Amino acid sequence: MNYPKNILIVRSDRIGDVVLSLPMAEIIKKHYPNCKVTYLVRSYTESLVKDHPFIDKVLVLKEKNQRIKFFSNIRQITANKFDYSIIVYPTILISLIIFFSGIKQRIGTGYRWYSFLFNMKNFTHRKFAEKHEIEFNIDLLKKLGIDENISKDNVTFNLQINAESKRFVDKVLFESGVDRSKKLIIVHPGSGGSAEDLPVLKYKELLNMFNSEPNVQIILTGSKFEFNLCEELKVNNSIKNFAGKFNLSELIALIGYCDVFISNSTGPLHIAAALGKYVIGFYPKILACSAKRWGPYSNNSLVFEPKLDCEDCTAQTCERLHCMDSIDIKSVFAEINNLNKFTVNNGEINE
């Protein structure tokens, strides 16, 4: 096998997916220190790879009105003369773009009807959730002669916090009257439809329990479309609703300040885990979006699943049986209350 000299990693999907691919860059550099590593991402996830110490270059997928521009992307990729590519998230259009960009070695799944576009095929079914998503990603590197055993004990993400974004967050926190002397807990109640969510009433129950905790500051986060959802969860006047307030880079900076991050299965949860924060996640038992595949990849985490003992759970079954309603919020609060080891965070990342 020819050693890779200039490799393109294609990760053109969502926030959590990009975060869970970041360790690939450092591992490639560990084995091939002279190899140039480039990421191809969408514009809204660029902040996740920007200034990463093991990523040499970032290409932003060219789009217009949320439609991928076929020939513009081919020209952009061709100009970089890559010798290897790893298509972590293969769609037919992305796969065609990579094929026509003239990259000689193309690593991708062997299980799609268009897998003939890849000449280094990986035969692993992710849908059975036999391992975590990040471990599936690292397995792709075996096609480069790299065989690494990754675990929660040795994983590193190298996610960077932008200084300008941090200054903006500082300004917002100060002007909003956020008490920085208290333990900062971020609650992110939405998921963008990526999984079954903990019901709003359950979040309310949890937030009401914090009313008796004088040393806690709660912040609610989400997209601008989740502002009303977060507003509904303001069970007291001290809770701050920042839904839609921050772009992704600023959200990363905000999460960098928190002590505990609480959410459903969603991208910002993986940001918090990557930054070493203590993470509380709510997950359904549906195999495709289960904690086994998509849980926080961190030892500083707790996952709560429905108590119902159901096999072959589906989204329809989960909705019909109100599975997420069976999560015991008193147990969740007790676990958070037991986190005596974390201290008030003034911007330092907990290791």
Number of C-alpha atoms within 10 A of each C-alpha: 6 9 13 18 14 17 23 25 24 24 24 22 16 16 23 20 21 25 24 24 20 27 20 23 23 20 20 22 15 13 15 15 13 13 16 19 25 22 26 21 24 21 13 14 22 20 21 22 23 18 17 19 12 22 20 16 15 18 19 16 23 19 14 8 6 7 8 16 15 16 13 14 20 19 13 15 21 16 10 15 15 21 17 23 25 25 22 21 19 19 14 13 13 19 21 16 23 23 19 15 20 16 19 16 20 23 23 25 26 18 13 12 9 15 18 15 21 22 15 21 17 18 11 14 12 14 11 10 17 14 13 19 21 22 20 19 19 23 19 24 18 12 17 20 12 16 14 13 10 15 14 11 9 8 17 18 20 19 21 19 22 15 12 12 19 20 13 15 21 18 11 16 16 12 9 12 10 18 15 17 12 17 21 24 20 23 23 24 24 25 20 16 9 13 19 24 21 27 15 16 12 16 18 15 15 18 19 15 13 17 14 8 10 9 13 20 20 23 22 21 27 24 19 14 12 18 18 12 19 25 15 13 22 18 14 12 6 15 19 21 22 22 20 14 16 20 13 18 22 22 21 24 25 24 25 23 26 27 27 25 24 23 23 26 32 27 21 24 29 26 26 29 24 21 26 22 26 25 27 26 22 25 26 26 24 19 19 18 20 19 23 18 21 23 25 29 25 22 14 16 19 17 16 19 19 19 14 15 8 14 9 8 15 16 16 10 13 19 12 9 12 15 24 23 20 14 20 15 18 12 12 17 15 11 13 16 11 9 12 8 5 13 12 16 18 15 16 12 15 16 8
